[in-house]
Amino acid sequence: MGYFGINDKGHVTVRAGGPDSPELDMLDLIEKVRALGLELPVLVRFSDILHDRIQRINRSFAEARDKFNYTSDYAGLYPIKVNQDRKVVEEIIEYGRPFHMGLEAGSKPELAIALAYLHGGSGVVVCNGYKDEPYVRLALLAMGMGLPVYLVLDRPGELDTVLRVADALKVRPNLGFRVKLDAAGAGPWSESAGGFSKFGLTAGEILDVVGALKRRGMLDCVKLIHAHQGSQITALRAMEESVREAARYFVELRAMGCAVERVDMGGGLGVDYGGERNGEDDSVDYSLSQYAETFVSVMAEACEEADLPHPILHTESGRALTAHHAVLVVDVLDADVPRDAPSLPEFQHEKEAEDADDADEMAPETASLMALVDEVDEHNAADIWHEALALKGAFQRAFLAGRVGVRDRADAEKHLWRIAARVRDVAPQSLFAAESEEEENTVSDYVVDRYLANFSMFQSLPDAWAVGQRFPILPLQRLGERPSRLTAINDLTCDSDGCINQFIVKDGPKPALPLHPLNGGEPYRLGIFLVGAYQEILGDLHNLFGDTHVAHVGLGDNGEWSYQQVLPGQTTRQVLTQVSYDPHHLMNRALALTHKGDHNLGALFAKSFGEALDDYTYLTPEIS
Ligand SMILES: Cc1ncc(COP(=O)(O)O)c(C=O)c1O
């Protein structure tokens, strides 16, 4: 990522303004935030990372334009949907001003934000999404006032509304077409591309719309082409194909007499969550420069062939702009550790077996398992583990057939635990070369600790739950120490889905994360990185765990860190109000209960109930 590192105390550090900026110890920062009375979980936002991302993206386009003699401008448009937080939007507008950054709106509330901030910025507003008459009217009125607003026709049916309202207001609209590209997208959201995509006009629909506008003498109103091939485009090749197709539409529309002067390739600039630049869903196979060069060079080539002036280029990168700037910091509260061989309690049945006459009449599968325990070494660990799992299957069949009994079964389990523990110790990665889901589950039963962390996946990492997205997770301390436990991370919700069991680790995604054993009551803090795009806003109130605290930190001119904003998370009172309870009413109902029973307990109950209403919705552990 380039922003985070490890210092000689083994703590995670951040250099939010890039490699030359001052280094901040994340643990120190968390202690300072806690000293303000904000317990974990806390979402930390780094304004300087946001700033740096904007600069990097714009620098890449500036270099690409120089390289390919591109004579027109590039201006990014921030898609508000990716993170609508006021401070984030205001910072993007401020940092984006020198680059003429604009905004993209996809709904009426987003349009309200975009228009209200127009006077503070210098970019344009592009209006996408489903549109009703009030949406269209507001956008057209803004255009009538001379504001740089563009209405994109996402569906053919929108034209009638736009023309009717424009006629009534006597406004000549700035129009764009969202074109439905055939180019296949690439990555987890590739269904936004191609014929089945929700939005966009097909070639035939474009001809109809162009015909209707031509009849009204309005071809000069068509100023923009928009194409969006889905978020997190993982392959540069897919991006290039899309730009090529969009460029063809640009050339064709110009030939039909439309005044297209802007080409907007939408979002999709991916984030390398896995850090391996391999084009898998967690990653991308290109750099920022390659992305910019592809867009610029393909457009330049198409314009040269058709002898057309270069259009202004737009992208609507949201994820690539915002993901890096936010880190969710959570405490691990507890560990649920499976029994493993070295710490196995002495089983009663072992003693019984020693005494029993039939002690050496061991089932063949059990004997084979036992023999494998001592064979495990670094080189054969994966093979032995697979063999052990095959024997486990054979054992199960024998048990069902009545050929082996419960005592054999207990012995077999014990040997399997021992093998798993040996493999974990000498070659942990081989445990995850699972050949089936069943094998994967077996691993987690035998060797994966369940670490309980103080957060809600549904509130803070909804994509991890909903679409299985993996985020980088790292302990903030003890990074000089080899992690010896393999873990899955349970959240606080009463939902078995509230568990992170897919992780980005070296050599690809794995169902367990190596972490350190917990040391008594010592805090153990995890950072969940790259969560600045989409997560908070898609999060929900499952189990009524509310918004987390947010600490917005930035680097002052003097190189010192300071809080730019600290927002306390939601209290129980606030989340209850959000689901239509009246906390006063609840308090009254609680007070009515105290008329019965012991007076002192009743008074304490009333006090605690009142305090609970103002408490953070997450656990407030007593960590020193
Ligand atoms: C029209 C449009 N523009 C921009 C974006 C932002 O995409 P990303 O976050 O991948 O840059 C989206 C999100 O999918 C979108 O639908």
The ligand as a Tripos MOL2 file, in Angstrom:
@<TRIPOS>MOLECULE
LIG
   16    16     1     0     0
SMALL
NO_CHARGES

@<TRIPOS>ATOM
      1 C1        -21.6690    4.8680  -12.3460 C.3       1 LIG1
      2 C2        -20.6100    4.5670  -11.3610 C.ar      1 LIG1
      3 N1        -19.5330    5.3680  -11.3220 N.ar      1 LIG1
      4 C3        -18.5320    5.1470  -10.4430 C.ar      1 LIG1
      5 C4        -18.5730    4.0910   -9.5590 C.ar      1 LIG1
      6 C5        -17.4220    3.8850   -8.6090 C.3       1 LIG1
      7 O1        -16.6880    2.7880   -8.9660 O.3       1 LIG1
      8 P1        -15.2750    2.5010   -8.2430 P.3       1 LIG1
      9 O2        -15.4930    2.6380   -6.8010 O.co2     1 LIG1
     10 O3        -14.9330    1.1530   -8.6870 O.co2     1 LIG1
     11 O4        -14.3010    3.5000   -8.7480 O.co2     1 LIG1
     12 C6        -19.6710    3.2320   -9.5720 C.ar      1 LIG1
     13 C7        -19.7190    2.0890   -8.6470 C.2       1 LIG1
     14 O5        -19.8640    0.9780   -9.0010 O.2       1 LIG1
     15 C8        -20.7200    3.4780  -10.4990 C.ar      1 LIG1
     16 O6        -21.8010    2.7110  -10.5300 O.3       1 LIG1
@<TRIPOS>BOND
     1     1     2 1
     2     2     3 ar
     3     2    15 ar
     4     3     4 ar
     5     4     5 ar
     6     5     6 1
     7     5    12 ar
     8     6     7 1
     9     7     8 1
    10     8     9 2
    11     8    10 1
    12     8    11 1
    13    12    13 1
    14    12    15 ar
    15    13    14 2
    16    15    16 1
@<TRIPOS>SUBSTRUCTURE
     1 LIG1         1 GROUP 0 **** ****
